[in-house]
Amino acid sequence: MIPSVLPTYARAPLSFTKGEGSWLTEADGTRYLDLGAGIAVNALGHANPDLVAALTEQAGKLWHTSNLYQIPNQQRLADLLVEHTFADTVFFTNSGTEAAELAIKMARKYWYDKGQPERINIITFAGSFHGRSTGAISASGGEKMVKGMGPLLPGFIHLPFGDHDALRAAVDDKTAAILVEPIQGEGGIRALSDACLKGMRDLCDATGTLLILDEVQCGMGRTGKLFAHEWAGITPDIMMVAKGIGGGFPLGAVLATETAASGMTAGTHGSTYGGNPLACAVGTRVMEIIADDAFLAEVNRKAALFRQGLEALVASHPKVFEAVRGHGLMLGLKCTALNTDIVKAGYARHLITVPAADNVIRLLPALNIPDTDIAEALTRLDATATAVENAA
């Protein structure tokens, strides 16, 4: 008999009833150190007092009106995002998947309105993940996501990750945009180099192609800058944001330049819940905290501390770990042992990590994780690695 919750997840045998900071608690009181943060969502930790206050205050005033009317909280958050980024305009969604759908539509509508409707192709890369809708899985193209889900949407060109020659050859007079994650999350914490991102920007400038960045997982301070592309000194035309922007409350956004968004006029897109007062009250507080230079400096300091410990861990356990990947607090351990075995062994030591492709475990802690919790995380990772070695 099928369970009442559709069984599309291979869930761990854990059920949490409370969270505080970097810790999750089961019903029996057992506490787990959380290095997953809900897959980079709880950017400021569980039950962050500032976010609880923002949500509670708004909940007592107004929950939902729809986008038929002006939403002051939405305007405030949009203004903050425009102030701190390349963008001229913002559309709010409920998730990264919804942000992907709009980014795809926006790029194609841009070329349609320019009198070049044949420019519909969007170039993406192996190992990418842009969401679970039909459009998003068509963009990613990975067999795990698309098998049995056809027919898929046309208009996507899938290239090998990091193949610059293939990318240059693929851009032609039917190309609308390049869609890429500066750091692949699900794909195994695989980062594009600054030179590669600059090369993509130059290629787009030379051909008129739009550059769409998916910063759903690597954005919102995760790498030590507000958005990961800032390290390369470039800007996109369109950017997808979600996960950390809501600090745990469902929220996403598409940010764009005025030019890239020029085709999106009244009636071309919409969302019933997107940008609702509750989400935007929380998102505004998240932005106020994370966009602060002092906060980002602390993320970089914590990241250096954590990475130093992880490098030592790799050196101590070569039969379990191979290398450290990533930037800031978006880190991955490339594993020698099976990554899922390491994740499970972590559970036994009350430690939460997240598996990814390419035999990697992701470490995505709250951006404000205390130094003491970083030290505890390294201790538990060391014990986990020893247990995996002993079980081999």
C-alpha positions as CSV (number, residue, x, y, z in Angstrom):
1,M,0.0,0.0,0.0
2,I,1.3,3.4,-0.9
3,P,2.0,5.7,2.1
4,S,0.0,8.8,2.6
5,V,3.1,10.9,1.8
6,L,4.1,10.2,-1.8
7,P,7.3,8.1,-1.5
8,T,9.6,10.2,-3.8
9,Y,12.2,10.6,-1.1
10,A,14.6,8.1,0.4
11,R,14.3,9.6,3.8
12,A,16.8,9.0,6.6
13,P,15.2,7.5,9.8
14,L,15.3,10.8,11.6
15,S,12.5,13.0,12.7
16,F,13.2,16.4,14.2
17,T,10.8,18.4,16.3
18,K,13.0,21.4,17.2
19,G,15.9,23.4,15.9
20,E,18.1,26.0,17.5
21,G,21.1,27.6,15.8
22,S,23.2,24.8,14.3
23,W,21.4,22.0,16.2
24,L,18.4,19.8,15.5
25,T,16.6,17.8,18.2
26,E,14.5,14.6,17.9
27,A,11.4,14.0,20.0
28,D,13.4,11.9,22.5
29,G,15.8,14.9,23.1
30,T,18.7,13.6,21.0
31,R,20.6,16.6,19.5
32,Y,22.3,16.5,16.1
33,L,24.8,19.0,14.8
34,D,23.4,20.2,11.5
35,L,26.0,20.8,8.7
36,G,23.2,20.7,6.0
37,A,21.1,23.6,7.1
38,G,18.1,22.2,5.2
39,I,20.4,22.1,2.0
40,A,21.7,25.7,2.4
41,V,18.3,27.1,3.3
42,N,18.6,27.9,7.0
43,A,21.4,30.4,6.3
44,L,21.1,32.0,9.8
45,G,20.4,28.8,11.7
46,H,17.3,27.2,13.1
47,A,14.7,29.5,14.9
48,N,16.9,32.5,14.5
49,P,15.4,35.1,16.9
50,D,15.5,38.0,14.4
51,L,13.7,36.0,11.7
52,V,11.2,34.6,14.3
53,A,10.4,38.2,15.3
54,A,10.0,39.4,11.7
55,L,7.7,36.5,10.9
56,T,5.7,36.8,14.1
57,E,5.2,40.5,13.7
58,Q,4.0,40.2,10.1
59,A,1.8,37.2,10.9
60,G,-0.2,39.3,13.3
61,K,-0.9,41.9,10.6
62,L,-1.4,40.4,7.1
63,W,-0.5,37.0,5.4
64,H,-1.7,37.2,1.9
65,T,-3.4,39.6,-0.6
66,S,-2.1,38.4,-4.0
67,N,-0.2,40.3,-6.6
68,L,-3.3,42.1,-7.8
69,Y,-2.3,44.8,-5.3
70,Q,0.8,46.6,-4.1
71,I,2.7,44.7,-1.4
72,P,4.9,47.1,0.7
73,N,7.1,44.3,2.1
74,Q,7.8,43.1,-1.4
75,Q,8.8,46.6,-2.5
76,R,11.2,46.9,0.4
77,L,12.9,43.6,-0.3
78,A,13.1,44.4,-4.0
79,D,14.7,47.7,-3.2
80,L,17.3,46.0,-1.0
81,L,18.2,43.5,-3.7
82,V,18.5,46.1,-6.4
83,E,20.7,48.3,-4.0
84,H,23.1,45.4,-3.3
85,T,23.3,43.7,-6.7
86,F,23.6,44.3,-10.5
87,A,19.8,44.1,-10.9
88,D,17.4,46.7,-11.9
89,T,14.3,44.7,-11.2
90,V,13.1,41.6,-9.2
91,F,10.3,39.1,-9.5
92,F,9.5,37.0,-6.4
93,T,8.8,33.3,-6.5
94,N,8.3,30.6,-3.8
95,S,11.2,28.4,-4.9
96,G,14.3,28.0,-7.0
97,T,12.4,25.8,-9.5
98,E,9.9,28.6,-10.1
99,A,12.8,31.0,-10.5
100,A,14.3,28.8,-13.2
101,E,11.0,28.8,-15.1
102,L,10.9,32.6,-15.2
103,A,14.6,32.9,-16.1
104,I,14.0,30.6,-19.1
105,K,10.9,32.5,-20.2
106,M,12.5,35.9,-19.7
107,A,15.5,35.0,-21.9
108,R,13.3,33.7,-24.7
109,K,10.9,36.6,-24.5
110,Y,13.8,39.0,-24.7
111,W,14.8,37.7,-28.1
112,Y,11.2,37.4,-29.3
113,D,10.6,41.1,-28.7
114,K,13.9,41.9,-30.4
115,G,12.6,40.3,-33.6
116,Q,14.7,37.2,-33.3
117,P,12.2,34.5,-32.2
118,E,14.6,31.8,-33.5
119,R,16.9,32.5,-30.6
120,I,15.4,30.0,-28.2
121,N,18.3,27.7,-27.3
122,I,19.7,27.7,-23.7
123,I,23.0,26.2,-23.1
124,T,23.5,24.2,-19.8
125,F,26.1,21.9,-18.4
126,A,26.5,18.3,-17.2
127,G,26.0,17.9,-13.5
128,S,23.7,20.9,-13.3
129,F,20.6,21.1,-11.2
130,H,18.0,23.8,-11.7
131,G,14.9,22.3,-10.1
132,R,12.3,19.6,-10.6
133,S,9.7,21.1,-13.0
134,T,9.5,19.9,-16.5
135,G,11.3,23.0,-17.8
136,A,14.0,22.7,-15.1
137,I,14.7,19.0,-15.7
138,S,14.8,19.6,-19.4
139,A,17.4,22.3,-18.7
140,S,19.6,20.0,-16.5
141,G,19.1,16.9,-18.7
142,G,20.5,14.4,-16.1
143,E,19.2,10.9,-16.6
144,K,18.2,10.5,-12.9
145,M,15.8,13.4,-13.3
146,V,14.5,12.9,-16.8
147,K,14.2,9.1,-17.2
148,G,10.5,8.3,-17.8
149,M,9.5,11.9,-17.7
150,G,9.3,12.6,-21.4
151,P,8.6,14.2,-23.7
152,L,11.0,16.9,-22.4
153,L,10.9,20.5,-23.5
154,P,13.1,21.3,-26.5
155,G,15.5,24.2,-26.8
156,F,18.3,23.1,-24.4
157,I,21.8,22.3,-25.4
158,H,23.7,20.2,-22.9
159,L,27.5,20.5,-22.8
160,P,30.2,18.9,-20.7
161,F,31.2,20.7,-17.6
162,G,34.3,22.9,-18.1
163,D,34.7,22.3,-21.8
164,H,35.4,25.8,-23.1
165,D,35.9,24.8,-26.7
166,A,32.5,23.0,-26.8
167,L,30.9,26.1,-25.3
168,R,32.4,28.5,-27.9
169,A,31.3,26.1,-30.7
170,A,27.8,25.8,-29.4
171,V,26.9,29.5,-29.3
172,D,25.3,30.4,-32.6
173,D,22.5,32.5,-34.1
174,K,19.9,30.4,-32.3
175,T,21.3,30.8,-28.8
176,A,19.3,32.8,-26.3
177,A,21.3,32.3,-23.1
178,I,23.9,30.4,-21.2
179,L,22.5,29.0,-17.8
180,V,25.1,28.0,-15.3
181,E,25.7,27.6,-11.5
182,P,28.9,29.3,-10.4
183,I,29.3,26.4,-8.0
184,Q,27.3,23.2,-8.7
185,G,25.7,22.0,-5.5
186,E,23.9,18.8,-6.4
187,G,26.6,18.2,-8.9
188,G,29.2,17.7,-6.3
189,I,30.5,21.2,-5.2
190,R,32.1,21.8,-8.5
191,A,33.2,25.4,-8.9
192,L,33.8,27.3,-12.1
193,S,37.0,29.3,-12.0
194,D,36.9,33.1,-12.0
195,A,38.6,32.9,-15.5
196,C,35.9,30.6,-16.8
197,L,33.1,32.9,-15.5
198,K,34.9,35.9,-17.1
199,G,35.2,34.0,-20.3
200,M,31.5,33.2,-20.3
201,R,30.7,36.9,-19.7
202,D,33.0,37.9,-22.6
203,L,31.5,35.3,-24.9
204,C,28.0,36.5,-24.1
205,D,29.0,40.2,-24.6
206,A,30.5,39.3,-28.0
207,T,27.5,37.4,-29.2
208,G,24.6,39.2,-27.5
209,T,23.8,36.0,-25.6
210,L,22.2,36.5,-22.2
211,L,24.1,35.1,-19.1
212,I,21.8,33.5,-16.5
213,L,23.4,32.5,-13.2
214,D,21.7,30.0,-10.9
215,E,22.8,31.1,-7.4
216,V,20.0,29.3,-5.7
217,Q,22.5,27.3,-3.5
218,C,25.7,29.3,-3.8
219,G,24.1,32.8,-3.3
220,M,23.1,34.8,-0.2
221,G,26.5,34.9,1.5
222,R,27.2,31.2,1.1
223,T,30.7,31.8,-0.5
224,G,31.7,34.8,1.6
225,K,30.3,37.4,-0.8
226,L,26.6,38.2,-1.1
227,F,26.6,36.3,-4.5
228,A,29.3,33.9,-5.8
229,H,29.8,35.7,-9.1
230,E,31.2,38.7,-7.3
231,W,34.5,36.9,-6.8
232,A,35.0,36.9,-10.5
233,G,34.2,40.5,-10.9
234,I,31.4,39.9,-13.4
235,T,27.7,40.4,-13.4
236,P,24.9,38.3,-15.1
237,D,21.9,39.5,-17.1
238,I,19.5,37.3,-15.1
239,M,20.0,35.5,-11.8
240,M,18.0,32.9,-9.9
241,V,17.9,33.1,-6.1
242,A,16.1,31.0,-3.5
243,K,17.1,28.8,-0.5
244,G,19.0,31.1,1.9
245,I,17.1,34.3,0.9
246,G,14.2,33.2,3.1
247,G,16.2,31.8,5.9
248,G,13.9,28.8,6.1
249,F,10.7,30.4,4.8
250,P,9.8,29.5,1.2
251,L,11.1,32.3,-1.0
252,G,12.8,32.7,-4.3
253,A,13.5,35.5,-6.8
254,V,14.6,36.3,-10.3
255,L,16.9,39.3,-10.5
256,A,17.5,41.0,-13.9
257,T,18.8,44.0,-15.7
258,E,16.3,46.4,-17.2
259,T,17.4,45.2,-20.7
260,A,17.1,41.5,-20.0
261,A,13.6,41.9,-18.4
262,S,12.3,44.3,-21.1
263,G,10.0,41.6,-22.6
264,M,8.2,40.9,-19.3
265,T,5.3,43.2,-19.4
266,A,1.9,42.9,-17.6
267,G,0.4,39.4,-18.0
268,T,3.5,37.6,-19.2
269,H,4.2,36.0,-15.8
270,G,2.6,35.7,-12.4
271,S,2.4,33.9,-9.1
272,T,-0.4,33.6,-6.5
273,Y,1.9,33.3,-3.5
274,G,5.1,34.8,-4.8
275,G,6.3,37.8,-2.8
276,N,3.6,37.5,-0.2
277,P,3.9,39.7,3.0
278,L,5.1,36.8,5.2
279,A,7.9,35.7,3.0
280,C,9.1,39.2,2.2
281,A,9.1,40.2,5.8
282,V,11.5,37.4,6.6
283,G,13.5,37.9,3.4
284,T,14.0,41.6,4.2
285,R,15.5,40.7,7.6
286,V,17.7,38.1,6.0
287,M,19.0,40.6,3.5
288,E,19.6,43.2,6.2
289,I,21.8,40.8,8.1
290,I,23.7,39.0,5.4
291,A,24.4,41.9,3.1
292,D,26.4,43.6,5.9
293,D,30.1,43.7,5.2
294,A,31.0,42.8,8.7
295,F,28.8,39.7,8.6
296,L,30.3,38.6,5.3
297,A,33.8,39.1,6.8
298,E,32.8,36.7,9.6
299,V,31.6,34.1,7.0
300,N,35.0,34.2,5.4
301,R,36.8,33.9,8.7
302,K,34.7,31.0,9.8
303,A,35.2,29.4,6.3
304,A,38.9,29.6,6.6
305,L,38.8,28.0,10.1
306,F,36.6,25.2,8.9
307,R,38.6,24.6,5.7
308,Q,41.8,24.4,7.6
309,G,40.4,21.7,9.8
310,L,38.9,19.8,6.9
311,E,42.2,19.8,5.0
312,A,43.8,18.2,8.1
313,L,41.0,15.7,8.2
314,V,41.6,14.7,4.6
315,A,45.3,14.2,5.4
316,S,44.5,12.1,8.4
317,H,41.9,9.8,6.6
318,P,43.0,9.2,3.0
319,K,41.0,6.0,2.9
320,V,37.8,8.0,3.5
321,F,38.4,11.5,2.1
322,E,40.3,12.6,-1.0
323,A,40.0,16.4,-1.2
324,V,38.2,19.5,0.0
325,R,36.1,21.5,-2.5
326,G,34.2,24.7,-2.7
327,H,34.3,28.3,-1.4
328,G,33.2,30.0,1.8
329,L,30.7,27.8,3.7
330,M,29.7,25.9,0.6
331,L,32.2,23.1,1.1
332,G,32.4,19.5,-0.1
333,L,34.5,16.5,0.8
334,K,35.3,14.4,-2.2
335,C,35.3,10.9,-0.8
336,T,37.4,7.8,-1.3
337,A,34.9,5.7,0.6
338,L,31.2,5.7,-0.5
339,N,29.7,9.1,0.4
340,T,26.4,7.6,1.5
341,D,28.2,5.3,3.9
342,I,29.9,8.4,5.4
343,V,26.6,10.3,5.7
344,K,25.0,7.3,7.5
345,A,28.0,6.9,9.8
346,G,27.6,10.6,10.6
347,Y,24.0,10.0,11.7
348,A,25.3,7.5,14.2
349,R,27.5,10.2,15.6
350,H,24.6,12.7,15.6
351,L,26.0,14.7,12.7
352,I,24.1,15.8,9.6
353,T,25.8,16.1,6.2
354,V,24.3,16.1,2.7
355,P,25.3,13.7,-0.1
356,A,25.9,15.0,-3.7
357,A,27.0,13.6,-7.0
358,D,30.6,12.7,-7.8
359,N,30.9,10.9,-4.5
360,V,30.9,14.1,-2.4
361,I,29.4,15.0,0.9
362,R,28.2,18.6,1.2
363,L,28.9,20.8,4.3
364,L,26.5,23.7,4.3
365,P,26.3,25.0,7.8
366,A,24.5,28.1,9.0
367,L,26.5,31.1,8.0
368,N,26.6,32.3,11.6
369,I,27.8,28.9,13.0
370,P,29.8,29.5,16.2
371,D,33.5,28.6,16.3
372,T,32.7,26.1,19.0
373,D,30.3,24.3,16.7
374,I,32.9,24.2,13.9
375,A,35.3,22.6,16.3
376,E,32.7,20.1,17.3
377,A,31.9,19.4,13.7
378,L,35.5,18.5,13.0
379,T,35.6,16.2,16.0
380,R,32.5,14.4,14.8
381,L,33.7,14.2,11.2
382,D,36.9,12.7,12.5
383,A,35.0,10.1,14.5
384,T,32.8,9.4,11.5
385,A,35.8,8.8,9.3
386,T,37.4,6.5,11.9
387,A,34.2,4.5,12.0
388,V,34.1,4.1,8.2
389,E,37.7,3.0,8.2
390,N,37.1,0.4,10.9
391,A,34.0,-1.0,9.1
392,A,35.9,-1.5,5.8
